[in-house]
Amino acid sequence: MGPVSILPKYQKLSTWKGDSAKMTHLQAGLSPETIEKARLELNENPDVLHQDIQQVRDMIITRPDIGFLRTDDAFILRFLRARKFHQADAFRLLAQYFQYRQLNLDMFKNFKADDPGIKRALIDGFPGVLENRDHYGRKILLLFAANWDQSRNSFTDILRAILLSLEVLIEDPELQINGFILIIDWSNFSFKQASKLTPSILKLAIEGLQDSFPARFGGVHFVNQPWYIHALYTLIKPFLKDKTRKRIFLHGNNLNSLHQLIHPEFLPSEFGGTLPPYDMGTWARTLLGPDYNDENDYTHTSYNAMHVKHTSSNLERECSPKLMKRSQSVVEAGTLKHEEKGENDNTQPLLALD
């Protein structure tokens, strides 16, 4: 398996002609449960799918300032699903998707997994992607913030790797409907590291993920966040839509509140789950294939221990940022705590899902 290039083939597919039986081709591979979920939650109706897609396509003429590089049925459908089949909102998201790329051309040059910057970020676990989905069929993405070696990865390359990963994942129609969950573990994330998260780069990330990408995020979960991450969250709050704010949970080190929303059987042991510790190389190997082994060209002195076998006796030493292995997280199992409800109000989710 060679490197994955996520920019899909941009040829325009032939327009479907009214036959709803043909249009169900766009629902091929979906489980009956997911089809029903799309109908109930997203207002998806196979009988008028062609009309819905065409109405969005017809709006393109209103934005001659934007180059719409892809307008086929399957592509437009993911924007309709992301906006519950409100055509005007779906078109606005489609326009923002391409406008974001026009305004940030450097981010999307060589936008594929074997780009050196993206490759380094992927191999360092940005992002992590769990193999199995949660009980709602959502894909779980992980970010272990302390793994960010700022001498090795720029924030922009990490963002590119995340956007690339989402482009690959959103090709799956099930995920267009069921969506994603993001868990960010802030354990051992230093104040010095946090100082590099400037308002401008945070705004760039928010624009790319919230305003310009056709993904449904069911929740963004912060765990083990220090006080300065609370301060950063306050800083970016004005840039977040109300719907987004309602899907952000600040758990602190309280596993109870996390497990109420994501069952332990779907989580690795770093989050008190029943799965093995997350292997940081899992998703990188999926995207890079044989090229994953080429990472030796990029080996940084901070990661000389990457192939050293992890043992409990040297866990504390190895989990320091300078001795971090790429294939392990910086959180040992049990760092997060189960707490009785009400024991610490600061560890409860500050916001709730709709």
N, C-alpha and C positions, 0 to 999 in steps of 0.2 A: 504493500500500500504506500503510495507516494504522498507527498505533501498535499494537504487539502487547500485548494483555493476557493474561498467562500463566495466570491462574486459569481452568482449563478450565470448560466448562459442567458444572454440578453435578447435572444431572438424572440420576436413577438409571436405568440401562439395564435392560431386561427380563432376567430371569434365564433363562439357557439351560437347556434341559430335556434333559440327558443325551445329546443327539445330538452325538457327537464331530466329525461333519462340520461342524456349526454352530460348534463351538468353535474349529475351525481358522480361522475368520474372524479371531480374535485374532492369528493368525500370518500374516495376509495381508500381502503385501509383503516378507516375509522371504525372503532367498535360501535355497536348499536347504542351503548350507554353514552358514548361521547357525542354521537349524532343527536341524541335526545338532549344532552346537556347543551349543545350548541343551539338547539331550537329554543329551549326554555330560558337559558341565560343570555344568549347572544342574539336572539331573534333571527337565527339562520334558517332560511326556508329554501330548500332545493328547487322548489317550483318557480321561484323568482330570482334565483341566484344570478342568472345571466343579466337580468334587468338591473340588479343592484350593482354588479361589477361594471356594467356599461355606463351607468349614471356617474360613477366615480371617474371612469375613463373620459367621459365627455367633458368633465370639468378641467381637464389638463390645459385646454386652450386658454383658460383664464389666467394661467401663470406662464407667459412666454419667457419670463426671466429665469426659469428653472429648466434644466435639462433632465427630463424624465427618461432615464436610461433603460427602464424596464416597465412595461405596461401590460404584460400578459395576465390572463385570468387568475392563475394560481398566485401570482405575486400580489395583485390588488386584493385578492380574497383575504390575505393575512392582515391587511390594514382594516378591512371591514370587520373582521373578527375582533381585532384589538379595540375597535370603537363600537362594538355591539350593533353593527350594521346601520349606524347613523352615517349616511353617505357623505354629508358635508364634513363631519368630523374625521371620517376615514380619509377623505381627500386632503384635508388640512395636514393630517399626519403623514400622508404620502409626500406632499410637497415639502414638509419640514425634513423628512428623511433625506431627500435629494439636496435640499438647500444646505443642510448641515454638512454634507459631503462637499458641496461646492465651496463653502466658506472655510473648510478645514482640509484643503487638498493634500497637504503634507501627511496628514494622518492616514490617508487612504491610498497613498502610493505604495506599490508592492504589498497590497493588503491581502496577505496570505500567510499560512502558518510558518513557512520557512524564511520569512523576512527575519533578519538577525535580531532586531529588537523585540518583535512579537514572539519569536522562538524562545528567547531568554526568559521572557515573562511567563510563557506557558510552562516551561520546564521548572520554573520556580513556583509553580502552583497558582498562577493568576490567569484564569480562575480555577478553582477545583470544581469538578462536576461529578456528583454521585451517580453511580450506575443505575440504581433503582429510583423510581419516582415515589412520592409520598402517597398517602391514602386518598388524595384527591387527584392523583395522576399528574402532579406538578413535578417538574425537574428541580432538583435542589443544587444550587450553586454555592460554593464556599469561598470566602476570602480570609486568609490568615494574615492579618495586616502586618504583624511583626516580621514576616518573611520578606518585606520590601527592603532590599539592600539598595539604597539610593545611589551608591557608586556604580551599581550594575544595571538597574532598570529605571528608566524615567517613568514618571507618572503617566505620561502620554502613551508610552509603549504598553503599560499595563492596561490602560483604557482601551487601546487598540486590540489587545489580546482578548479582553472581555467582549468587545463588540464583535470581533471575529467569531468568537465562540457562540455568541447569540445568533449570528447569521447562520452558522452551521445547524444549531439546534432548532431554529425557527422553521427550517425546511420541513420538520415533522409536523403534519397537520394536527396531531393529537396535542402537541405543545402549544400550537396556536390557540387552541381552545382551552386547555387546562392551565397553561401558564407556568410560571416559575416562582421559586422561593429563593431568596438570597440570605445567607447567614454570614455576617462579618464578625470574626473573632478578633478583638482588640487586645488580647493578652500580650503583655510585654512590648506593646507598641509605645515607644518612648515619646516624650515631649519633643525631642529634637526631630524625630520622624514626623510628628504631627505638624511641626512648624513649616514643613514643606507643602502642606495641604493648603495652598493659598486660595482665596476666594475665586480667582480667575480659573484655576484648574478644576476646582470643585464645580464651578458653573459650567465649564466645558463638559464635565461628566454628566451633570444633571440634564443639560441640553441633549446630549447624545443618548442617554438611557430613558429619561422620562418623556421628553418632548419629540424625539425623532426616531423612535424605534418601535415596531409593531409587536411588542411583547406585553403580555398580561402578567404583572407581578402581584402575586397574592399576598406577599409579605416580605419585608426587609427587616431582619432580626440582628440587633447588636447584642453581643455578649462580651462580658468582661471589659466593658468600656470604662476608661478612666475619666476623671472630671473634665479634662481638656477636650475629650471627644464630645461630652455633653455641650461644652462651649461651642465647638465647631458645628454641632447640630443646630444650635440656636442661631448661628451665623447663616447657615444655608436655608433655614426654614422659609424665609420669604421667597426663595426661588422654587419651593415645592408646591405643587398643586394640593388642594385640600384632600383630594382622593389619595394622593401619595402619602401625605402626612398621616392619614388614618391607617396606613399599612406599614408604618414604621414602629417597631417594638424595641424598647430599651430594657433588656433583661438583667443587666449587671451580671452577677454570678449566680443567678437563681435559675436552676434547671426546671423547677416546677412550671414556671410560666412558659418556658420554651416548649416543654413536653405537652402542655395543654394544646398547643397549636401544631406541633410536629411530633408525631409519635416516636418514641425511642427506637422502635424497630427499623426506622428509616434513617437513623443518625449514626455516625461513627462514634467511637468511644470518647473522643475529645469533647463531645457534647452530651455525655452520659448515655449515649445510645448503645445498642446491642451489636452494632456492626464493628468490624475491626478498625483500628486507626486508619485515617485516610492516607493513601499513598499519593504524594504530590505529583508523581509522574503519570498518573493514570490518564488524565485527559490529554496531556501533551503527547503521550504515546499514541492515543487515538487519532489525533490530528496529524502528527508528524510521521507516523509509521517508521520505516527504517531510518529516516533522517533523525529520529530522536537520539540515536547514538552519536551523531555528529557533535553533540553538545560539548564533547571534550575540548573542542576548539575554543569554547567560551569559559572554561572553568576558571573561577575566581578564587583567590586565596582564602576568602572568607568561607568557602564551601569545600575545603579539602577533605572534610569528613563525610562527604556525601555517600560514599560507598562503605563506610564503617558500620558494622552491625550494631544496632541499637540494643543496649541492655539497661535494665533498671538501675544498676549500680552507678552508671555515669549519665543518667538522664538529665540531671540538673545542669551538669557541665555542658552537655551537647545541646541543650535547649537555649543556651545563650545565643544572641543574634550572630555572633562571630563564628560559632561552631555549628551553626544550623545545617542539618542535612536537607537536601532538597526534597527527599522522599518522606519527611516527617513534619508534623505540625509543631508549633512551639507550645502547645498545651498538652500536658499529660492528663490521662484519664483521671477524673475525680477533682480536677481543679475547680470546675463549676460545682456549686453546692445545691443540694435539695434543701429547701427552707419551708417552714410552715407558713401557710398563708397569713399575711399580715406581719410576719416577723421583721421584715425590712421593706418598708413601702417603696424605697428607691429602686428595688430590684423588680418591681412589678412592671408589666408593660404600661408605658405612659399613654399609649394610643391603642385603639382597638380596631379590628377589622369591621368593615361594614356588615 
